[in-house]
């Protein structure tokens, strides 16, 4: 039995998709707001391309995300890229 892959293979993609829905914005609309092609936006959201930290900030700005939501996107993108984050305070 094969499992069906999610449309968004990462938490980052799912979060951006949710933020788009809340902003009533399409991927094409996000592409227009960020100056990227719709294909590139789709590839980042679906996990086929890795977003740079600067581009994550651009997405957050375009969607009007809070600082907390912005940090969450950065953490999710880092996790999707295989980084392990130690978020404990010392």
Secondary structure as UniProt FT lines:
FT   HELIX           11..22
FT   TURN            23..24
FT   HELIX           27..34
FT   HELIX           38..45
FT   TURN            46..47
FT   HELIX           53..63
FT   HELIX           67..80
FT   TURN            81..82
//
